[in-house]
Amino acid sequence: MRNHYTEMFPARQGWFPTISSGWMVFFCLLAIFLSACAAAETQRRAQPEQLPRPEQPPQAERQKAHAAARLKPEAEKAFAGALALWGHNERSPLRAEVCADPKKARALLGRVIELEPGFAPAYARRGLAESELGLGEEAFDDLTRAVRLAPTADNYSFRALASMKRGQGKAARRDLDYALTLDSGHAQSVNFLGLLELGLGDGGKACSAFEKGCAAGDCSFIEAARGGKICP
């Protein structure tokens, strides 16, 4: 069986070296929940696969994260400015969320982190932006910090997505499996498992995961996959 994983999640090459109409739909699927920036990725170095252990934040970091929920005015302004760069792309058939200026978003979020080093959402957003900019190591580090500060299903699934883009499928599956132990009905994690299976060339498992994601409350992946003739 043809293995699409090395084509779709290459460690050495750019993201999706060849594109067919079916894979264009896959792009849209990925963009919906990635909430990432529409910048082309740079070439990345091959990395040895890392299997991150589920993180539990120390009590001090939990308290720090809770305190950061009320941001300083400057940090709040910078975070709002970064979020404002993300929006729906009306040209996309799925109106996927994209970022108009990933470098600016990264800088603004860096300022937030300087002011509020315990604010997990800033690390998560910056990690997503870095992933799209091809900064795989930086993205992984930021998303790991987000997981430590706030070990939620959302943050584990976002780190899994960054791992997929680095070509590290085992690490991605580990994070997604753990996300689903935190929330067995987490639609985002189920749909991301579908993306992982699709990358490995198992369309049956991918479609099954997308259907489960729909049952959990998000049908956008299965609908797009059907529209692109990936799923029946």
C-alpha positions in Angstrom: 0.0 0.0 0.0 1.2 3.5 -0.8 2.3 5.3 2.3 1.2 9.0 2.1 2.8 9.8 5.4 6.2 10.8 4.1 4.6 12.8 1.4 2.1 14.7 3.6 4.1 15.1 6.8 7.8 15.2 5.6 10.6 15.9 8.0 12.9 17.2 5.3 10.7 18.7 2.6 8.2 21.5 2.5 4.6 21.0 3.5 2.9 18.9 0.7 5.4 18.8 -2.1 2.6 17.8 -4.6 -1.0 18.8 -4.6 -4.0 17.2 -6.2 -7.6 18.3 -5.9 -8.1 15.8 -3.0 -5.1 17.2 -1.1 -6.4 20.7 -1.6 -9.4 19.7 0.4 -7.0 18.3 3.0 -5.3 21.7 3.2 -8.7 23.1 4.1 -9.3 20.4 6.7 -6.0 21.2 8.3 -6.5 24.9 8.4 -9.9 24.8 10.1 -8.6 23.9 13.5 -5.0 24.8 13.1 -5.9 28.5 13.4 -2.6 29.1 11.9 -1.0 31.6 9.6 -1.0 31.6 5.8 2.7 31.8 5.3 4.7 29.3 3.3 6.9 27.0 5.4 10.6 27.0 5.1 12.7 23.9 4.6 13.2 22.1 8.0 15.9 19.8 9.2 15.2 16.2 9.9 14.7 15.7 13.7 14.9 12.5 15.7 11.4 11.6 16.9 10.6 12.7 20.4 7.9 11.1 22.4 6.7 13.7 24.9 5.4 12.4 28.2 2.1 13.8 29.4 2.8 16.9 31.4 1.4 17.8 34.7 2.2 21.4 35.7 3.8 22.0 39.1 1.5 23.7 41.6 3.4 27.0 41.4 2.9 27.0 37.6 -0.8 26.2 38.0 -1.2 29.2 40.4 0.8 31.4 38.0 -1.4 30.5 35.1 -4.5 31.2 37.1 -3.2 34.6 38.2 -2.4 35.4 34.6 -6.1 35.1 33.7 -6.3 38.8 34.6 -3.8 40.3 32.3 -1.9 43.6 32.7 -3.4 46.2 30.4 -0.4 46.2 28.0 -0.5 42.4 27.8 -4.2 42.4 27.2 -3.8 44.9 24.4 -1.0 43.0 22.7 -2.9 39.7 23.0 -6.0 41.3 21.5 -3.9 42.7 18.7 -2.5 39.2 17.9 -5.9 37.6 17.9 -7.2 40.3 15.6 -4.7 39.0 13.0 -6.6 35.7 12.8 -9.8 35.6 10.8 -11.9 33.6 8.3 -10.7 33.4 4.8 -13.7 34.1 2.6 -11.9 32.7 -0.5 -11.6 29.3 1.1 -14.4 26.9 0.4 -14.5 26.2 4.1 -13.9 29.8 5.2 -10.8 28.5 7.1 -9.3 30.6 9.8 -5.9 32.1 8.8 -3.5 34.7 10.0 -2.8 37.8 8.0 0.7 38.4 9.4 2.3 35.5 11.3 5.5 37.4 12.1 3.6 40.3 13.7 1.5 37.9 15.6 4.6 36.1 16.9 6.1 39.4 18.0 2.9 40.6 19.8 2.6 37.2 21.6 6.2 37.4 22.6 5.4 40.7 24.3 2.5 39.2 26.1 4.7 36.4 27.4 7.3 38.9 28.6 4.6 40.6 30.6 2.6 37.5 31.6 4.9 34.5 31.5 2.2 32.3 33.0 -0.4 32.9 30.3 -0.9 29.6 28.5 -3.0 30.9 25.5 -0.1 33.1 24.4 2.2 30.2 24.2 -0.3 28.1 22.4 -1.0 30.8 19.8 2.6 31.6 19.3 3.4 27.9 18.9 0.8 27.6 16.1 2.2 30.6 14.4 5.7 29.3 14.7 4.7 26.0 13.3 3.3 27.7 10.1 6.5 29.7 9.8 8.6 26.5 9.7 10.0 27.0 13.2 9.4 23.5 14.3 11.5 23.4 17.5 10.3 26.7 18.7 6.7 25.7 18.1 7.1 22.5 20.0 8.7 24.2 22.9 5.9 26.9 23.1 3.2 24.3 22.8 4.9 22.1 25.5 4.9 25.2 27.8 1.2 25.7 27.1 0.6 22.1 28.0 2.5 22.4 31.2 0.6 25.5 32.2 -2.8 24.2 31.0 -2.9 20.5 30.3 -6.1 20.6 28.3 -7.3 18.5 25.4 -7.1 21.6 23.2 -3.4 22.2 24.0 -2.4 18.5 23.6 -4.2 18.3 20.3 -2.5 21.5 19.0 0.9 20.1 20.0 0.0 16.9 18.2 -0.7 18.9 15.0 2.7 20.6 15.3 4.3 17.1 15.6 2.5 15.9 12.5 4.0 18.9 10.6 7.4 17.9 11.8 6.9 14.3 10.5 6.6 12.9 14.1 3.6 10.7 13.9 4.2 8.7 17.0 4.5 11.8 19.1 1.3 13.2 17.6 -0.6 10.0 18.3 0.6 9.9 21.9 -0.6 13.5 22.5 -4.0 12.8 20.8 -4.5 9.6 22.8 -3.8 11.5 26.0 -6.1 14.4 25.0 -8.9 11.8 24.6 -8.2 10.5 28.1 -8.8 14.0 29.3 -12.0 14.4 27.2 -13.2 11.3 25.4 -15.7 13.5 23.4 -13.1 16.1 22.2 -14.1 16.6 18.6 -10.9 18.4 17.7 -8.7 15.5 18.9 -10.8 12.9 17.1 -10.7 14.9 13.9 -6.9 15.3 14.2 -6.6 11.5 14.6 -8.4 11.4 11.2 -5.8 13.7 9.7 -3.0 11.5 11.1 -4.6 8.3 9.6 -5.1 10.1 6.3 -1.4 11.0 6.3 -0.5 7.4 6.9 -2.6 6.4 3.9 -5.5 4.7 5.8 -8.5 6.4 4.4 -10.9 4.0 6.1 -9.7 4.9 9.6 -9.5 8.6 8.6 -13.1 8.6 7.5 -14.2 6.7 10.6 -12.5 9.3 12.8 -14.0 12.2 10.9 -17.5 10.6 11.4 -16.8 10.3 15.1 -15.7 13.9 15.2 -19.0 14.8 13.6 -20.9 12.8 16.2 -18.9 14.8 18.9 -20.1 18.1 17.4 -17.8 19.1 14.5 -18.9 17.8 11.1 -16.6 20.2 9.1 -13.9 17.6 8.5 -16.1 14.8 7.3 -18.1 17.2 5.1 -15.0 18.6 3.5 -13.5 15.0 3.1 -16.7 13.9 1.3 -16.7 17.0 -0.8 -13.2 16.2 -1.9 -14.1 12.5 -2.6 -11.8 11.4 0.2 -14.6 9.8 2.2 -17.9 8.2 0.9 
